Amino acid sequence: MENLREVTGVSRDAKSFILNISVTTENPEKSARLSRLVANTFIDHLAEVQSDTAGRATNALSSRLTELREKVSAAERAVEDYKSENELVGVGGQLVDDSYILRINDELSRGRANVTALRVKAEQMSRASVDDVVEGAFPEELTSDALTRLRATYSDLAQKTASLAATLGPRHPQLIASRQSLASARDAIRSKLARIVAGAQTDLARAERTNSDLTRQLDELKSDQVATSGSFVRLRELQREVEASRAVYESYLLRARETGEQQGINTANVRVISEATPPLRPSSLSRRLVVGAGGMLGFLTGVFLAGVGAISEQYRNAMRMRAEMAARPRPSGFSTSYGSAATGHFGNGGGYSTAIVLAPGEGAMTAGTETADDDFRPSVHASAQDQRRMAEAMPVAEEPVSDEAD
């Protein structure tokens, strides 16, 4: 997992919510396969996390639902017990007294409207006369089949009587019989009109009595309600508690059902836009090439530093030997000549280092030289021979040599 974490990269564009997943390996197919695996694992893990979250929420809501259900049941029992103790009867979730009051109010409103209409009708009918009916100027409320037939009969008889009166004398039996029939028809209309008016008056009286009874019942119910107003206040308070508890319980129940359904459904708003494919060319230099180049560079650096260190060490040794030689007592001629030779040799500046070794002998000295670049032994030996010949030609004072000098 640590290796996979090191070779896996995830980036996101600042202007979008798209994630780019890349895996760097030596095998292009392996890189594509691991990229797809990382993406699918992320989606599966996200769905699992959401499912677990929904499951935990469902469990929490279920435990809360049990408590809320018990609270609603307790509130409903308190309402019913209070009704029983105070003899408050309810039907359909509403008190009987309240239902009666509402119903009686409705009936009383309709009865009052009916009484007003009946009173107007009765007054209009009472003002109507037989002549109004015969002439057709009677109110619309008087319209009835019987009255219409009587009016038609009266009209026919009136026409017949008028015709007979024009041709017969006033004492003619037919004219007298026709006038009697016309009078009978008029009496029938009067009787029918009286019965209609009496019926209207009866309906008005009945409606008024009904309104009086309803008014009395309403007053009694209101009196009873005022007497039990304290009980109703407490009852309504208990009913509000029931409604509030039931509303909370129903909301939790709905939420629990929704989370329960989400537990088995993947609601993660994540999908793969483009599947990873093997790259056509490497995205960076080969690791072997980088390691080889680093190793070669390190080797060359080491060789260079070793050469510089060796040259520096040889140069320091040569300078130390020169200082030691300059500090020892020598014949003046040899010392001067050898010093000049050594100075000329070390001051050549040819990019090399020199080590000089002096060995005492019988009246003569031997000089050896070693260089890092070229072989200067012939020239050094020639210079040494010249110095030896010069030393033999010149007298040399014998000086004791201490053991420390050796």
C-alpha positions in Angstrom: 0.0 0.0 0.0 2.9 2.4 0.7 4.4 1.7 -2.7 1.0 2.3 -4.4 0.6 5.5 -2.4 3.9 6.8 -3.7 3.2 6.0 -7.4 -0.4 7.3 -7.3 -1.3 10.9 -8.1 -4.6 12.7 -7.8 -5.2 16.2 -9.2 -8.3 18.4 -9.7 -8.9 21.4 -11.9 -9.7 24.5 -9.9 -12.7 25.3 -12.1 -14.4 21.9 -11.9 -15.0 18.9 -9.7 -13.3 16.4 -12.0 -10.5 14.3 -10.4 -7.6 13.0 -12.5 -6.0 9.8 -11.2 -2.6 8.7 -12.5 -0.4 5.7 -11.5 3.3 5.7 -12.6 4.8 2.3 -13.1 7.3 0.7 -15.6 4.4 -1.2 -17.4 1.8 0.9 -19.2 -0.9 -1.8 -18.9 -0.2 -2.1 -15.2 -0.5 1.7 -14.8 -3.9 1.7 -16.6 -5.1 -1.3 -14.6 -4.1 0.3 -11.3 -5.7 3.6 -12.2 -9.0 1.9 -13.0 -8.7 -0.1 -9.8 -8.2 3.0 -7.7 -11.2 4.8 -9.3 -13.5 1.8 -8.8 -12.3 1.3 -5.3 -13.0 4.9 -4.4 -16.5 4.8 -5.9 -17.3 1.5 -4.1 -15.9 2.9 -0.8 -17.9 6.1 -1.2 -21.1 4.0 -1.8 -20.3 1.9 1.2 -19.7 4.9 3.4 -23.0 6.4 2.3 -24.8 3.1 2.9 -23.3 2.9 6.4 -24.3 6.4 7.1 -27.8 5.8 6.0 -27.9 2.6 8.1 -26.8 4.4 11.2 -29.3 7.2 10.6 -32.0 4.6 10.1 -31.1 2.9 13.4 -31.0 6.2 15.2 -34.4 7.2 13.8 -35.9 3.8 14.6 -34.8 4.1 18.2 -36.2 7.6 18.3 -39.5 6.4 16.6 -40.1 4.0 19.5 -39.9 6.8 22.0 -42.1 9.1 19.9 -44.7 6.4 19.4 -44.9 5.8 23.1 -45.2 9.6 23.7 -48.1 9.9 21.2 -49.9 6.9 22.8 -49.5 8.4 26.2 -50.9 11.8 25.1 -53.9 10.1 23.4 -54.6 8.1 26.6 -54.4 11.3 28.7 -57.1 12.9 26.4 -59.4 10.0 26.6 -59.0 9.7 30.4 -59.7 13.4 30.8 -62.9 13.2 28.7 -64.1 10.2 30.7 -63.4 12.0 34.0 -65.3 15.1 33.0 -68.0 13.4 31.0 -67.0 15.0 27.7 -68.3 12.9 24.9 -66.7 13.1 21.4 -67.7 11.8 18.0 -65.2 11.6 15.2 -62.5 13.3 17.2 -64.8 16.2 18.1 -66.8 16.9 21.2 -70.5 16.3 21.0 -71.4 19.7 22.5 -69.2 21.4 19.9 -70.8 19.4 17.1 -74.3 20.2 18.4 -73.5 23.9 18.6 -72.1 24.0 15.1 -75.0 22.0 13.7 -77.6 24.0 15.5 -76.0 27.2 14.3 -76.1 26.1 10.7 -79.8 25.0 11.1 -80.7 28.2 12.8 -79.1 30.3 10.0 -81.0 28.4 7.4 -84.2 28.6 9.4 -84.0 32.3 9.8 -83.5 32.7 6.1 -86.5 30.4 5.4 -88.7 32.4 7.9 -87.8 35.6 6.1 -88.7 34.2 2.7 -92.0 32.6 4.0 -93.0 35.9 5.7 -92.5 37.8 2.4 -94.5 35.1 0.5 -97.3 35.1 3.1 -97.6 38.9 3.0 -97.7 39.0 -0.8 -100.3 36.2 -0.9 -102.5 37.9 1.7 -102.7 41.0 -0.4 -103.7 39.1 -3.5 -107.4 39.1 -4.4 -109.7 37.1 -6.8 -109.7 39.9 -9.3 -105.9 39.9 -9.3 -106.0 36.1 -10.0 -108.6 36.5 -12.7 -106.7 39.3 -14.4 -103.4 37.5 -14.1 -101.8 40.1 -11.8 -101.1 37.7 -8.9 -97.6 37.1 -7.4 -95.4 34.3 -8.8 -95.7 32.5 -5.5 -99.4 31.9 -6.2 -98.7 30.0 -9.3 -100.1 26.5 -9.1 -101.7 24.0 -11.4 -105.1 24.1 -9.6 -105.2 27.8 -9.6 -104.2 27.9 -13.3 -107.0 25.5 -14.2 -109.6 27.5 -12.2 -108.5 30.7 -13.9 -108.9 29.1 -17.3 -112.3 27.8 -16.4 -113.4 31.2 -15.2 -112.1 32.8 -18.4 -114.2 30.5 -20.5 -117.3 31.0 -18.5 -116.8 34.8 -18.6 -116.6 34.7 -22.4 -119.7 32.5 -22.6 -121.7 34.7 -20.3 -120.7 37.8 -22.2 -121.8 36.1 -25.5 -125.2 35.0 -24.0 -125.7 38.5 -22.5 -125.3 40.0 -26.0 -128.0 37.8 -27.6 -130.4 36.9 -24.7 -132.3 38.9 -22.3 -131.3 39.3 -18.6 -133.8 36.8 -17.4 -133.1 34.1 -19.9 -132.5 30.8 -18.2 -129.3 30.1 -20.1 -127.8 33.5 -19.2 -128.9 33.0 -15.5 -127.2 29.5 -15.5 -124.1 30.9 -17.1 -123.8 33.7 -14.6 -124.3 31.2 -11.7 -121.5 29.0 -13.2 -119.2 32.1 -13.4 -120.0 32.9 -9.8 -119.2 29.4 -8.7 -115.8 29.5 -10.6 -115.0 32.8 -8.8 -115.9 31.3 -5.4 -113.6 28.3 -6.2 -110.8 30.7 -7.0 -111.4 32.6 -3.8 -111.4 29.3 -1.8 -108.2 28.1 -3.4 -106.5 31.5 -2.8 -107.5 31.4 0.8 -106.1 27.9 1.2 -102.8 28.9 -0.4 -102.5 31.9 1.9 -103.4 29.8 4.9 -100.7 27.2 3.9 -98.2 30.0 3.6 -99.1 31.3 7.0 -98.8 27.8 8.4 -95.4 27.3 6.9 -94.3 30.6 8.3 -95.6 29.7 11.8 -93.8 26.3 11.6 -90.6 27.9 10.6 -90.8 30.4 13.4 -91.4 27.7 16.0 -88.4 25.7 14.6 -86.2 28.7 14.9 -87.4 29.3 18.5 -86.6 25.7 19.4 -83.2 25.9 17.8 -82.5 29.2 19.6 -83.4 27.6 22.9 -81.2 24.6 22.3 -78.3 26.8 21.3 -78.7 28.9 24.4 -78.7 25.7 26.6 -75.6 24.3 24.9 -73.8 27.6 25.3 -74.7 27.6 28.9 -73.4 24.1 29.4 -70.2 25.0 27.5 -69.7 28.0 29.7 -70.1 25.8 32.8 -67.5 23.3 31.4 -65.2 25.9 29.9 -62.4 25.1 32.3 -62.6 21.4 31.3 -62.5 22.4 27.6 -59.4 24.5 28.1 -57.5 21.6 29.6 -58.9 19.2 27.0 -57.8 21.4 24.1 -54.3 21.7 25.6 -54.1 17.9 25.8 -55.3 17.7 22.2 -52.7 20.1 21.0 -50.0 18.0 22.7 -51.4 15.0 20.9 -51.3 16.8 17.5 -47.7 18.1 18.1 -46.5 14.7 19.1 -48.2 13.0 16.2 -46.7 15.6 13.7 -43.2 14.9 15.1 -43.7 11.2 15.0 -45.0 11.3 11.4 -42.0 13.4 10.2 -39.5 11.0 11.9 -41.4 8.0 10.4 -41.2 9.5 6.9 -37.5 10.2 7.4 -36.8 6.7 8.6 -38.5 5.2 5.5 -36.5 7.5 3.2 -33.1 6.6 4.8 -34.1 2.9 4.9 -34.7 3.0 1.1 -31.4 4.9 0.6 -29.5 2.2 2.4 -29.9 -0.2 -0.4 -29.5 2.4 -3.2 -26.2 3.9 -4.4 -26.9 7.6 -4.3 -23.3 8.7 -4.8 -23.1 11.4 -7.4 -19.7 10.0 -8.7 -19.0 8.3 -12.0 -16.0 7.6 -14.2 -16.0 10.0 -17.1 -13.1 8.4 -19.0 -11.5 4.9 -18.4 -7.7 4.8 -18.0 -5.9 3.5 -21.0 -2.2 2.5 -21.4 -0.1 5.5 -22.4 1.6 5.5 -25.8 4.9 6.9 -24.5 6.6 7.2 -21.1 5.7 10.2 -19.0 9.2 10.5 -17.6 12.8 9.1 -17.9 13.4 5.5 -17.2 14.4 4.7 -13.7 17.3 2.5 -14.9 18.6 5.3 -17.1 18.4 7.8 -14.2 20.1 5.3 -11.8 22.9 4.6 -14.4 23.5 8.3 -15.1 23.5 9.0 -11.4 26.0 6.2 -10.8 28.3 7.3 -13.6 28.2 10.9 -12.4 29.0 9.8 -8.8 31.9 7.7 -10.1 33.4 10.5 -12.1 32.9 12.9 -9.1 34.7 10.4 -6.8 37.6 10.0 -9.3 37.9 13.7 -9.6 37.8 14.3 -5.9 40.3 11.5 -5.3 42.7 12.9 -7.9 42.4 16.4 -6.4 43.1 15.0 -3.0 46.1 13.0 -4.1 47.6 16.0 -6.0 47.0 18.2 -3.0 48.6 15.7 -0.6 51.7 15.3 -2.8 52.0 19.1 -3.1 51.9 19.5 0.7 54.5 16.8 1.2 56.8 18.4 -1.3 56.5 21.8 0.3 57.2 20.2 3.7 60.3 18.5 2.4 61.5 21.7 0.9 61.1 23.5 4.2 63.0 20.8 6.0 65.9 20.9 3.5 66.1 24.7 3.7 66.3 24.4 7.5 69.4 22.0 7.4 73.0 23.4 7.3 74.6 22.7 3.8 77.8 23.7 1.9 77.3 27.1 0.5 77.8 26.2 -3.1 75.9 23.0 -3.0 73.1 24.5 -1.0 72.8 27.5 -3.3 72.9 25.4 -6.5 70.6 22.7 -5.1 68.2 25.4 -3.8 68.2 27.0 -7.2 67.6 23.7 -8.9 64.8 22.8 -6.5 63.3 26.2 -6.9 63.4 26.0 -10.6 61.9 22.5 -10.6 59.0 23.3 -8.2 58.3 26.6 -9.9 57.9 25.2 -13.3 54.1 25.3 -13.0 53.5 22.3 -15.3 50.6 21.0 -13.3 52.4 18.3 -11.4 53.6 17.7 -7.9 57.2 16.7 -6.9 58.6 14.9 -3.8 62.4 15.3 -3.1 64.4 12.9 -0.9 67.9 13.8 0.2 70.2 11.0 1.5 73.6 11.9 3.1 76.7 9.9 1.7 80.5 10.1 1.7 81.2 13.7 0.9 78.3 13.8 -1.5 74.4 13.9 -1.6 71.9 12.2 -3.8 68.6 13.8 -4.9 65.6 11.7 -6.1 62.5 13.2 -7.7 59.0 11.7 -8.5 56.4 13.5 -10.6 52.7 12.9 -11.2 52.7 13.8 -14.9 56.2 13.5 -16.7 59.4 11.6 -15.9 62.1 14.3 -15.0 64.6 11.8 -13.6 67.3 12.3 -16.4 67.3 16.1 -15.9 67.4 15.7 -12.1 70.2 13.2 -12.3 72.2 15.5 -14.6 71.7 18.4 -12.2 72.8 16.1 -9.3 76.0 15.1 -11.2 76.8 18.8 -11.8 76.3 19.5 -8.1 78.5 16.5 -7.2 81.3 17.7 -9.4 81.0 21.2 -7.9 81.1 19.7 -4.4 84.3 17.7 -5.2 86.0 20.8 -6.5 85.2 22.8 -3.4 86.5 22.1 0.1 83.8 20.8 2.4 83.8 21.4 6.1 83.0 18.3 8.2 80.0 19.0 10.4 78.6 16.5 12.9 75.2 15.2 12.1 72.9 14.5 15.0 70.7 11.4 15.3 67.6 13.6 15.3 68.6 14.8 11.7 68.5 11.2 10.6 
